[in-house]
């Protein structure tokens, strides 16, 4: 066999190779120049499109790589009209429809383009946006469209390590003398329970790693469980569509792949009825959505859960089936989406603001990046529309070292955060490893559901506050146990401050602080003369308010616990009409005309509001109108004639005002004549 001779250079070969190399370089340069000559400089449209694309998206899609991104459209729904609506049902329907209709009207052309390019995508409406998975050429194609505002990243954010550093604890025994967890007791929740308020009628939603719905401390409080059968429709959604750990993707029932979500849910509402009183509001109901895959979230997953909470839909259903009447009252959110990992501060802001507009209170963790100042730096904790919670060392009024501090610099607002602080170290709550397992965890994640559960207590005690987010936040702030600090503020120690916010949660103080606007009394006022005669309660049912008509007119005076500034009155039964209302101090005067003398009338008071924006619940006041019923037995008979005749010439007082049938300030023969003419009249 002849061996191949190794390549040995010689002068001729060196010259030839050099010439070939130079020719190749020249050809390459020419090709590049030719290419540039063909493509030309970038157009203004291309340059404008590039400015819409986040640096995270550009970096993740270079060299032909695929990445997930979110296309945000220019057109966003106007939700300002929700503020004028009174009820959560009205607010929720208005917000959901405004958002959904905007997305339906504007996304069509982009969705068609994405389908033609064969790209994976998912449409959102809580923000008018579309999740897409594609390459750089796809990014540029959508960014060049005029209806697109920006293209943001959808990074996977690791919120929690795996496994969580939990210390499991045994369940308490039924005969335990200390069954209320320390943080629950320290915020005075048991004192509110003793008043009869446990969160009844309120629904709390948890967006987290899921939850073990069969856990002994959670199952009785799950809205999908009626004590006999379970229905997860409208009560559970899984935003994890791949992976999912022990739960798998798209779990059809509540499942927790890490333990964190079961823990936070328990602190909000948990109680097994056997000695484990771990939750703030055991009378409330709960629903949930998994927005993290074993602790890893993305902006799209967070948006999907916020969207589900705004208008829940059946398991396996679509947003078109969303029902805002099944929305929760409160959401608790113990997670963050760092800008340092590619999250945009603006995308999730709109989702939180949509919840608030719909009357849903969004309680969020202030994050665990302390003790330095301005470490509340990530969504959603930075938002003004979110109520952010710092962590206290359990059982004390000292801030936990890890609890993030304000002010917020990430968006340039210098906003004070956190808003409030609650117990957040060594918190014992339910865990996902079995239906009877409990564990100790620490973090602002643990502090947050204390506040969410507290809001449920406040709203069950004062339904007039329900879904009034501004008033609720004001009461929580002012009733807190204030803690002075200047660690992250300039000058002398102050409250509120950027370490503790407004201080430590005290839910008993909040419940007791609320001054509920009440209707204290009502009076029928003489249309002639000077006296006013008070009519005792009750205000509804018999006998209600007694009126005496004078030529078809009647004046009513309603007295309230606070000075009132606005309101409406209307007749919902009986003959007559409201001709005017006036307000003076604590009273509201209602004038009626065309009142028939023998009837029952119901006056409905609506939207009566004081100077602090407290609003009286709609109240119906029943009234009897029966001229000549001197004895007040709901009929006119001969006894009434005799009684009136006996009072002729007597001054009118609160004891004999019924004898002044003509309501002219005197009792005379004219009154006797009217009573005699009314004999036989009786209330229908």
C-alpha positions in Angstrom: 0.0 0.0 0.0 1.2 3.4 -0.9 1.0 5.8 1.8 -0.3 9.3 1.0 2.4 11.8 1.1 1.9 14.6 3.5 1.3 18.1 2.1 4.6 19.9 1.7 4.6 23.6 0.7 6.7 25.1 -2.0 7.1 28.6 -3.3 4.8 28.0 -6.3 2.0 26.6 -4.1 2.3 29.5 -1.7 1.8 32.0 -4.5 -1.2 30.1 -5.9 -2.9 29.8 -2.4 -2.3 33.5 -1.7 -4.0 34.5 -5.0 -7.0 32.1 -4.3 -7.4 33.5 -0.8 -7.4 37.1 -2.0 -9.9 36.3 -4.7 -12.2 34.6 -2.1 -12.1 37.6 0.2 -12.9 39.9 -2.7 -15.8 37.7 -3.7 -17.2 37.8 -0.1 -16.9 41.5 0.1 -18.6 41.9 -3.2 -21.4 39.6 -2.2 -22.0 41.6 1.0 -21.9 44.9 -0.9 -24.3 43.5 -3.4 -26.6 42.3 -0.7 -26.6 45.7 1.0 -27.1 47.4 -2.3 -30.2 45.2 -2.9 -31.7 45.7 0.6 -30.7 49.3 1.0 -30.8 51.3 4.2 -33.5 50.6 6.8 -36.8 52.4 6.2 -38.3 54.7 8.8 -41.0 52.0 9.3 -38.3 49.4 10.1 -36.5 51.6 12.5 -39.8 52.4 14.2 -40.6 48.7 14.5 -37.3 47.9 16.1 -38.0 50.5 18.8 -41.1 48.5 19.7 -39.1 45.3 20.4 -37.7 44.8 23.9 -34.0 44.0 24.2 -34.9 40.6 25.8 -36.9 39.6 22.7 -34.1 40.8 20.4 -31.5 38.8 22.3 -33.5 35.6 22.6 -34.5 35.5 18.9 -31.1 36.2 17.3 -29.3 33.5 15.2 -32.6 31.9 14.2 -33.7 31.0 17.8 -37.3 30.8 18.8 -38.6 32.6 21.9 -41.9 33.5 23.5 -43.1 37.1 23.3 -46.1 39.2 23.9 -47.6 41.5 21.3 -49.4 44.4 22.9 -51.8 46.4 20.8 -52.3 50.1 20.8 -56.0 50.0 21.4 -56.8 49.3 25.1 -60.2 49.5 26.6 -61.4 52.5 28.5 -62.5 51.3 32.0 -63.1 54.7 33.6 -66.9 54.2 33.3 -66.8 51.4 36.0 -66.1 54.0 38.7 -69.7 55.3 38.5 -71.2 51.9 38.9 -72.3 50.9 42.4 -72.2 47.1 42.6 -69.5 44.5 41.9 -71.8 42.8 39.5 -72.2 46.0 37.5 -68.5 46.8 37.6 -67.4 43.3 36.7 -69.7 43.1 33.7 -68.8 46.5 32.4 -65.0 45.8 32.7 -65.1 42.3 31.3 -67.3 43.4 28.3 -65.2 46.5 27.6 -62.0 44.5 27.6 -63.3 41.5 25.7 -65.1 43.6 23.0 -61.9 45.7 22.4 -59.8 42.6 21.9 -62.4 41.0 19.6 -62.6 44.2 17.5 -58.9 44.7 17.0 -57.0 41.4 17.1 -58.4 39.7 14.0 -55.9 40.8 11.4 -52.9 39.9 13.6 -54.4 36.6 14.5 -54.9 35.8 10.8 -51.3 36.6 10.0 -50.0 34.4 12.9 -52.2 31.5 11.6 -50.9 32.0 8.1 -47.3 31.9 9.4 -48.1 28.7 11.4 -47.1 30.3 14.7 -48.3 29.2 18.2 -50.3 31.9 19.8 -52.8 32.7 22.5 -55.1 35.7 22.7 -55.7 37.7 25.8 -58.3 40.4 26.6 -57.5 41.6 30.1 -54.7 43.3 28.3 -55.3 43.6 24.5 -52.3 41.4 23.8 -51.3 38.1 22.1 -48.8 35.5 23.3 -46.6 34.3 20.4 -43.8 31.8 19.9 -41.6 32.7 16.9 -38.3 33.8 15.5 -36.8 37.2 14.8 -38.5 37.5 11.4 -41.8 36.9 13.1 -41.1 39.5 15.7 -40.3 42.1 13.0 -43.4 41.2 11.1 -45.7 41.9 14.0 -43.7 45.0 15.1 -44.1 46.6 11.7 -47.9 46.6 12.0 -49.4 49.9 12.9 -51.8 48.5 15.4 -48.9 47.1 17.6 -47.7 49.2 20.4 -44.8 47.0 21.6 -43.4 43.5 21.7 -42.4 42.3 25.1 -40.7 39.2 26.4 -42.3 36.3 28.1 -39.4 35.1 30.3 -39.7 32.2 32.7 -39.1 33.5 36.2 -38.0 31.3 39.0 -39.9 32.6 42.1 -39.1 29.7 44.4 -36.4 27.1 44.8 -37.2 23.5 44.5 -38.0 22.1 47.0 -39.1 24.9 49.2 -37.2 25.1 52.5 -40.3 24.0 54.5 -40.2 22.4 57.9 -43.2 20.1 58.2 -45.2 20.2 61.4 -47.8 17.8 62.7 -51.5 18.6 62.8 -52.7 20.0 66.0 -54.9 17.7 68.1 -58.5 18.7 68.8 -57.8 19.2 72.5 -54.9 21.6 71.9 -55.1 24.7 74.0 -53.3 26.9 71.4 -55.0 26.1 68.1 -55.0 29.6 66.6 -51.7 30.3 64.7 -49.6 33.1 66.1 -49.9 35.4 63.1 -53.7 35.0 63.1 -53.9 35.9 66.7 -51.4 38.8 66.5 -53.5 40.6 63.9 -56.6 40.2 66.1 -58.6 38.0 63.8 -60.1 35.9 66.6 -61.6 39.0 68.2 -63.4 39.7 64.9 -64.7 36.1 64.7 -66.1 36.7 68.2 -68.2 39.5 66.8 -69.7 37.0 64.3 -67.7 37.9 61.3 -65.5 35.2 59.7 -65.5 36.2 56.1 -68.9 34.8 55.2 -70.1 35.8 51.8 -66.7 36.7 50.5 -64.6 34.7 47.9 -60.8 34.8 48.0 -58.8 33.7 45.0 -55.1 32.6 45.1 -52.8 32.8 42.0 -49.9 30.6 42.9 -48.4 27.1 42.5 -51.9 25.7 42.8 -53.4 24.2 46.0 -54.3 20.8 47.4 -58.1 21.2 47.5 -58.6 18.0 49.5 -56.4 19.3 52.4 -58.4 19.1 55.6 -58.0 22.8 56.3 -58.9 23.9 52.7 -61.6 21.5 51.4 -64.5 22.8 53.6 -63.8 26.3 52.2 -63.4 25.5 48.5 -66.2 27.0 46.5 -66.4 23.9 44.3 -67.2 21.6 47.3 -70.8 21.6 48.6 -70.2 19.0 51.3 -71.1 16.1 49.1 -69.9 16.6 45.5 -67.3 18.7 43.8 -67.5 20.9 40.8 -64.3 22.6 39.6 -66.0 24.7 36.8 -65.5 28.4 37.5 -63.5 27.6 40.6 -60.2 26.4 39.1 -58.0 27.1 36.1 -54.5 25.8 35.2 -52.3 28.2 33.2 -49.5 25.6 33.0 -49.9 24.0 29.5 -46.6 22.1 29.4 -44.6 20.4 32.1 -46.3 20.9 35.4 -44.4 18.5 37.7 -46.4 16.1 39.7 -49.6 17.8 38.5 -48.9 17.6 34.8 -50.1 20.2 32.4 -53.7 21.5 32.3 -54.8 19.8 35.5 -58.6 19.4 35.5 -58.7 19.8 39.3 -56.8 22.0 41.8 -53.3 20.6 42.2 -50.1 22.0 43.8 -46.8 21.0 42.3 -44.6 22.7 45.0 -46.5 23.4 48.3 -46.3 27.2 48.2 -49.8 27.7 47.0 -51.4 25.4 49.5 -49.6 27.3 52.2 -50.8 30.7 51.2 -54.3 29.5 50.6 -54.4 28.1 54.1 -53.3 31.4 55.7 -56.1 33.2 54.0 -59.0 30.9 54.7 -57.8 27.6 56.3 -59.4 25.8 59.2 -59.9 22.0 59.5 -62.4 22.2 62.3 -60.2 20.0 64.4 -57.8 22.4 66.1 -55.8 23.8 63.1 -57.0 27.4 62.9 -54.5 28.5 60.3 -56.5 31.0 58.3 -57.7 34.6 58.8 -61.2 34.2 57.3 -62.4 30.6 57.8 -65.9 31.6 56.8 -64.9 32.8 53.3 -64.8 30.6 50.2 -61.8 30.1 47.9 -61.0 29.5 44.3 -57.6 29.3 42.6 -55.4 29.3 39.5 -52.0 27.8 39.0 -49.7 30.4 37.4 -46.3 28.8 38.2 -44.8 25.5 37.1 -42.9 24.3 40.1 -42.3 27.8 41.2 -41.5 29.2 37.7 -43.9 31.8 36.3 -44.1 33.9 33.1 -46.0 37.1 32.4 -48.4 35.2 30.1 -49.2 32.7 32.9 -49.8 35.6 35.3 -52.0 37.3 32.8 -54.0 34.2 32.2 -54.8 33.7 35.8 -55.8 37.4 36.3 -58.0 37.0 33.2 -59.6 33.9 34.7 -60.3 35.7 38.0 -61.9 38.6 36.2 -64.5 36.3 34.6 -64.1 32.6 35.6 -65.0 29.9 33.0 -65.5 26.1 33.1 -62.5 23.7 33.3 -61.4 23.2 29.7 -63.6 26.2 28.6 -62.7 29.4 26.9 -62.7 33.1 27.9 -65.8 33.5 25.8 -67.6 31.6 28.5 -66.3 33.9 31.2 -68.9 34.9 33.9 -67.9 38.0 35.9 -70.7 37.3 38.4 -68.5 34.3 39.6 -65.4 36.5 40.0 -63.7 36.5 43.4 -63.8 39.5 45.7 -60.1 39.4 46.6 -57.0 38.0 44.9 -53.8 37.1 46.9 -50.6 37.1 44.9 -47.4 35.9 46.5 -45.0 36.2 43.5 -43.0 38.7 41.5 -41.9 39.2 37.9 -38.5 40.9 37.8 -37.6 43.3 35.1 -34.0 42.1 35.5 -35.2 38.8 34.0 -37.1 40.3 31.1 -40.5 41.2 32.6 -42.0 44.5 31.5 -43.3 46.8 34.2 -46.2 47.9 32.1 -47.9 44.6 30.9 -49.0 43.3 34.2 -49.9 46.8 35.4 -53.0 46.8 33.1 -54.1 43.5 34.5 -54.0 44.7 38.1 -55.8 47.9 37.2 -58.5 45.9 35.4 -59.1 43.9 38.6 -59.4 47.1 40.6 -61.8 48.6 38.2 -64.0 45.5 38.5 -64.1 45.9 42.3 -61.6 43.1 43.0 -59.0 43.9 45.6 -55.5 42.8 44.5 -53.2 42.0 47.5 -49.6 41.3 46.6 -46.3 40.5 48.2 -43.7 43.3 48.5 -40.9 40.8 47.6 -38.0 39.4 49.6 -35.0 41.5 48.5 -34.4 43.5 51.8 -33.0 45.0 53.9 -31.8 47.7 51.4 -34.0 50.6 50.4 -35.8 50.7 47.1 -35.9 46.9 46.8 -39.7 46.8 46.1 -38.7 47.0 42.4 -40.7 44.3 40.5 -44.3 43.8 39.4 -46.9 43.5 40.8 -45.6 44.9 44.1 -44.6 48.3 42.6 -48.1 49.2 41.3 -50.3 51.8 42.8 -53.4 49.7 42.0 -52.0 46.8 44.1 -52.0 46.6 47.9 -48.4 45.5 48.7 -47.5 43.7 51.9 -44.2 43.6 53.9 -43.3 40.9 56.4 -42.9 41.2 60.1 -41.1 38.8 62.4 -44.0 36.7 63.7 -45.3 37.9 67.0 -43.3 41.2 66.9 -43.5 44.6 65.4 -40.1 44.4 63.8 -39.6 44.1 60.1 -38.1 40.9 58.7 -34.6 41.4 57.3 -35.6 40.0 53.9 -38.7 42.2 53.5 -38.3 44.6 50.6 -38.4 48.3 51.3 -39.5 51.3 49.3 -39.6 53.8 47.8 -40.3 52.5 44.3 -37.7 53.7 41.8 -38.2 51.1 39.1 -40.9 53.3 37.4 -39.5 56.6 38.7 -42.6 57.2 40.9 -40.8 57.2 44.3 -44.1 55.6 45.5 -44.3 54.5 49.2 -44.2 50.8 49.5 -45.1 48.5 51.2 -48.6 49.6 52.0 -48.9 47.5 55.1 -47.0 44.8 57.1 -48.2 41.4 58.5 -46.6 38.4 60.1 -44.2 36.6 57.6 -41.7 34.4 59.5 -42.1 30.9 60.6 -45.7 30.9 59.5 -47.5 27.5 59.9 -50.0 26.6 57.3 -51.3 23.8 55.1 -48.9 21.9 52.7 -49.2 19.8 49.6 -47.6 16.5 50.7 -50.8 15.1 52.3 -54.3 16.2 53.4 -53.1 16.6 57.0 -49.6 18.0 56.6 -48.7 21.5 57.8 -45.4 23.3 57.3 -43.5 26.4 58.4 -42.5 28.9 55.7 -41.1 32.5 55.8 -41.4 35.4 53.3 -43.6 38.3 52.3 -45.5 35.5 50.5 -46.7 34.4 53.9 -47.6 37.9 55.0 -49.7 38.6 52.0 -52.6 36.1 52.6 -52.9 37.5 56.2 -54.0 40.8 54.6 -56.2 39.1 51.9 -58.0 37.2 54.6 -58.3 40.3 56.7 -60.1 42.1 53.9 -62.6 39.2 53.8 -63.3 39.8 57.5 -63.7 43.5 57.0 -66.1 43.1 54.2 -68.2 40.5 56.0 -68.5 42.9 58.9 -69.2 45.9 56.8 -70.9 44.8 53.5 -71.2 48.5 52.5 -67.4 48.5 52.0 -67.4 45.4 49.8 -65.6 46.0 46.5 -64.9 49.7 47.5 -61.2 49.4 47.1 -60.3 53.0 47.9 -62.3 53.1 51.2 -61.0 49.6 52.2 -57.4 50.6 51.8 -57.9 53.8 53.6 -59.4 52.0 56.6 -56.7 49.3 56.7 -54.1 52.1 56.6 -55.5 54.3 59.2 -56.4 51.5 61.6 -53.0 49.8 61.5 -50.7 49.7 64.5 -48.4 52.5 63.3 -44.6 51.8 63.6 -42.2 54.7 63.2 -39.1 54.4 61.0 -36.8 56.6 59.0 -34.6 53.8 57.7 -35.7 54.4 54.1 -37.1 57.9 54.6 -35.5 61.3 55.0 -35.6 63.1 58.4 -37.2 62.0 61.7 -39.0 58.7 62.0 -42.4 58.9 60.5 -45.5 56.8 59.6 -46.3 55.7 57.0 -42.8 54.9 55.9 -41.0 52.8 53.3 -40.1 50.0 55.8 -43.4 49.1 57.4 -45.8 51.1 55.2 -48.7 52.1 57.4 -47.7 49.7 60.1 -48.9 46.3 61.3 -52.3 44.9 60.3 -54.9 45.2 63.0 -58.2 43.8 61.6 -60.2 44.4 64.8 -59.3 48.0 64.8 -60.3 48.2 61.2 -63.7 46.7 61.8 -64.3 48.9 64.8 -63.2 52.1 63.0 -65.7 51.9 60.3 -68.5 54.4 60.9 -71.4 52.9 59.0 -73.9 55.4 57.7 -77.3 54.4 59.3 -80.9 55.6 59.1 -81.7 56.4 62.7 -85.3 57.7 62.5 -88.0 59.0 60.3 -90.7 61.6 61.0 -93.9 62.8 59.3 -93.9 66.6 59.3 -97.0 68.8 59.4 -97.5 70.7 56.2 -98.9 73.6 58.3 -97.9 74.6 61.8 -94.5 74.3 63.4 -94.3 71.0 65.1 -92.5 67.8 64.0 -93.5 64.5 65.4 -91.0 61.7 65.5 -92.2 58.2 64.6 -90.3 55.3 66.2 -88.7 52.5 64.3 -89.1 49.9 62.8 -88.7 51.5 59.4 -90.0 48.6 57.4 -93.1 46.5 57.8 -95.9 47.5 60.1 -96.5 50.1 61.4 -93.6 51.8 59.6 -93.9 55.6 59.3 -97.3 57.1 59.9 -98.3 59.9 57.6 -101.3 62.2 57.6 -102.0 63.7 54.2 -103.0 67.4 53.8 -104.5 68.1 50.4 -102.5 65.3 48.9 -99.1 66.5 50.2 -96.8 65.0 52.7 -93.3 66.0 54.0 -91.0 63.3 55.5 -87.8 63.9 57.4 -85.2 61.1 57.6 -82.4 61.4 60.2 -79.0 59.7 59.7 -76.0 58.9 61.9 -73.8 61.2 59.8 -74.4 64.4 57.9 -75.6 63.4 54.4 -74.9 65.3 51.2 -76.7 63.4 48.4 -79.3 60.7 47.7 -82.5 59.8 46.0 -86.0 58.9 47.0 -88.7 57.1 45.0 -92.0 55.4 45.6 -92.0 51.7 44.9 -95.6 51.1 46.1 -98.7 53.2 46.6 -100.1 56.4 45.0 -98.1 59.6 45.0 -94.8 60.9 43.7 -91.6 62.5 45.0 -91.6 66.2 44.2 -88.2 67.1 45.8 -85.5 66.2 48.3 -83.2 68.5 50.3 -80.3 67.9 52.6 -79.4 69.7 55.8 -76.9 68.2 58.3 -78.0 64.8 59.3 -81.4 65.0 57.7 -82.9 64.4 54.3 -86.3 65.9 53.6 -88.6 64.2 51.0 -91.6 66.0 49.7 -94.5 64.0 48.4 -97.5 65.1 46.3 -100.7 63.6 45.0 -100.9 61.3 48.1 -104.2 59.4 48.4 -105.5 59.5 52.0 -106.1 55.7 52.4 -103.2 53.6 51.4 -99.8 52.1 52.2 -96.8 53.7 50.6 -93.2 52.5 50.3 -90.5 55.0 49.9 -87.1 53.7 48.7 -83.9 55.6 49.7 -81.0 55.0 47.3 -77.5 56.2 47.2 -77.7 58.3 50.3 -74.1 59.3 50.9 -72.2 61.3 53.6 -69.2 63.6 53.2 -66.8 60.6 53.7 -68.4 58.8 50.7 -70.1 56.3 53.0 -73.2 55.1 51.3 -76.4 53.8 53.0 -77.5 50.5 51.7 -80.8 50.8 49.7 -83.5 51.1 52.3 -87.3 50.8 51.9 -89.5 52.7 54.3 -93.1 51.5 54.7 -95.7 54.2 55.5 -99.4 54.1 56.4 -101.5 57.0 55.1 -104.9 57.1 56.9 -106.5 60.4 57.7 -108.8 60.3 60.7 -107.2 57.2 62.3 -106.9 59.0 65.7 -106.6 55.8 67.7 -103.9 54.5 65.3 -105.6 51.1 64.9 -105.5 51.2 61.1 -109.2 51.9 60.8 -111.5 55.0 61.2 -114.5 54.3 63.4 -116.9 56.1 65.8 -114.3 56.0 68.6 -112.1 58.2 66.5 -114.9 60.7 66.1 -115.4 60.8 69.9 -111.6 61.2 70.5 -111.4 64.1 68.1 -114.4 65.9 69.6 -112.8 65.6 73.0 -109.7 67.4 71.8 -111.4 70.4 70.2 -109.7 73.6 71.4 -106.7 71.8 72.8 -103.2 72.8 71.6 -101.6 70.3 69.2 -98.9 68.1 70.8 -97.1 64.9 70.0 -99.7 63.1 72.1 -102.8 64.4 70.1 -101.4 65.4 66.7 -103.6 62.8 64.9 -106.7 64.8 66.0 -105.4 67.7 63.8 -106.8 65.9 60.8 -106.7 69.0 58.6 -103.0 69.5 59.6 -103.5 73.3 60.2 -102.1 73.5 63.7 -105.6 73.5 65.4 -108.1 71.0 66.5 -111.7 72.2 65.8 -115.1 71.2 64.4 -113.6 70.9 61.0 -111.4 68.0 62.1 -114.4 66.3 63.7 -116.3 66.6 60.4 -113.5 65.1 58.5 -113.1 62.2 60.9 -116.9 61.5 60.7 -116.7 61.5 56.9 -113.8 59.0 57.0 -115.6 56.4 59.2 -115.3 53.0 57.6 -111.9 53.7 56.0 -109.3 51.1 56.7 -105.8 50.3 55.5 -105.8 47.9 52.6 
